[in-house]
């Protein structure tokens, strides 16, 4: 029994049976495959939902982090997100071109730039959050409230073991490195 209730439905109960050889399990009974399959689906549908707003998931992620760290330097943002400073420059160039962020001279260090959201970004973020909330609701519709809490907690425990900074998508910087600014978040 799960801590917050039970998952109902018909599922393969041999998924974690020690007698079931790993090579004999179908893909649909493998957590790594299911996470990859769902991750791909969620990433694609989230990108499609954000597209009418003129942003991609990586923009949403960076804008959300920037909103909570308004006035941070480029280097502070890069450090917080675990990405190289040159990658951060590319991400911020993209946001500036879209009119969503601006660099200003840092008041305490003439050599540094403080990064700020624009008014356009402040107007966009609540709309983007609504899109994210609606998308999450649809993705988790098959789970009740208790199952959702358990599922998110389990995903957080798994994510903690990856070594990635909490709340930072590992593809955030990869999108810029590959020249693709519409993937990752």
N, C-alpha and C positions, 0 to 999 in steps of 0.2 A: 504494500500500500504506500502510495506517495504521501509525503508530509502534508500536502494541502488537498488531498482528495485522491480519487482514482481516475485514470484515463479509461474511458469507455470506448468500446468498439472492438473490431476484430483485427488483431495484430499478431504477428509472428512471435510466439512466446519462446522460441528457440534462439532468439537473437543473441543472447548471452549465455546460452547453455554450454557448459564446459565440454559436454560430449559431442557437440556439433563442431566438426572440423571447420576452421576458418575459411578454407578454400571452397567449401561446399555451400557457404551461405550465399544466397542471392544478393545482388546489389541493394535491393530494397530493404534488406535486413542489416545493412552495414551503416553505422552511424556516420562514418567519414563520407560515404557516398551521399547519404541523405542530407548532411550538412552542406556538401558541395552543391547538390542539386537545388536545395532551397536557397542557398546563398546566391547562386546564379539567377534564379527566378526573382528573388527579392531585389537584387541589384538592378536587374533589367527593368522591372516594373517601377521601382522607385525613380530611376532615371527618366522613364517615360512620363511619370507623374510630375516631376519637377520641370521637365522641358518647357511646358507652356509658360513657366515663370522666367524662363531665360537662364536657368542655372542647372547645374548637374549636382550629383551627390557630393562630389569633392568640394564644390563651392559652398553647399549647405553646411558641410562639416567645418570648413575653415571659418565661415561667417559665424557659426555658432560659437566656436572657440574664441574668435575675435570679440564677439559681443561680451563674453565673460572676462576678456583680458584687454579691454579697450585701452589704447594708449601704450600697449606693450611695444617693445622694439621688435624689429624683424628677427633679431637673434633670439630674443626671449620666446617668441612664437615658435621658431624653429626648434629650440631646445624643448619646449613643452610638448611639441608634437612629435619629437623624435625624428626630424628630417633634416637633411643638410641645408645649410643657409642658402646655397645657390638654388636649391629646389624651392625654398620659401620665396626667394626673389621672383621666380617664375610664377608661382601661385599668386603672389600679390600683384604682379604685373597684369595677370589675367583679370583679377578682381578690379583693378583700377581701370582697365580698358572697358569693363562692363559698368563702370560708374558705381561700384559697390564698396570700395575702400579707397582710402587716400593715405599717403605717407606725409607726415609733417616732421619738421626738425624736432628732435626730442628736446624738451626744455632743459634737461639736466646734462645732455651730452650732445654737443654740436655735430659729432661724427655719426651719430645714430639717428635713425628715423623711427618715430612713433607711428603706429598704424591705427587708423580710426575708421569706423564704419561711416558711410555717407548716409544722408537722409533717405536716399533710395533704398539702401540696405535695411535701414530701420523699418521702412514700410514693407519691404519684401519678407523679412524674417517671420513675422507672425503668419503670413500666408503660407510660407514654406513649412512652418511647423504644423499648420493645420493639414497640409498635404501629407506630411510624415505621420501624423497621428491617425489620419484616415487610412493610410496604407498599412500601418501597424495593426489597426483594428481589423482590417480585412485579412491580413496574414494570420492573425491569431484567432480568427472567428471560430475555429473548431474547438477552442479551449475555453473552459469556464474561468472565472476570476482566479480561483485557487490554482488551477493548472497553469495559468499564465504566470502567476507569481513564482511557482516552482520552476517552470521552464526558463524564465529569465534568470532566476538565481543559479540554475544549473549552467546556463550559457555563460554567466559571469564567472563562475568557478573555472570553467574550461578556458575561457578567454584569459583569465589571470595567469594561467600556466604557459601562455604563449610568449610572455616576455614583452608584449607590446604595451605601450602606455594605455591606461584605461581610457576608453572613450575616443580613441584615435584609430581610424581605419588604416591598416598597413598599406593600402593602395593609394593613400592621399598623395604622397610624393611620387609614386610610380606613374601616375597619370601624366604628370608634367614631364618626367624623365623620358617617357615614351612619346611625348608630343600630343597625347590625347587628354584633353581637359574635360571630357564628359564622363569619365569613369571614376570609381573609387569614392570614398567618403570616410 
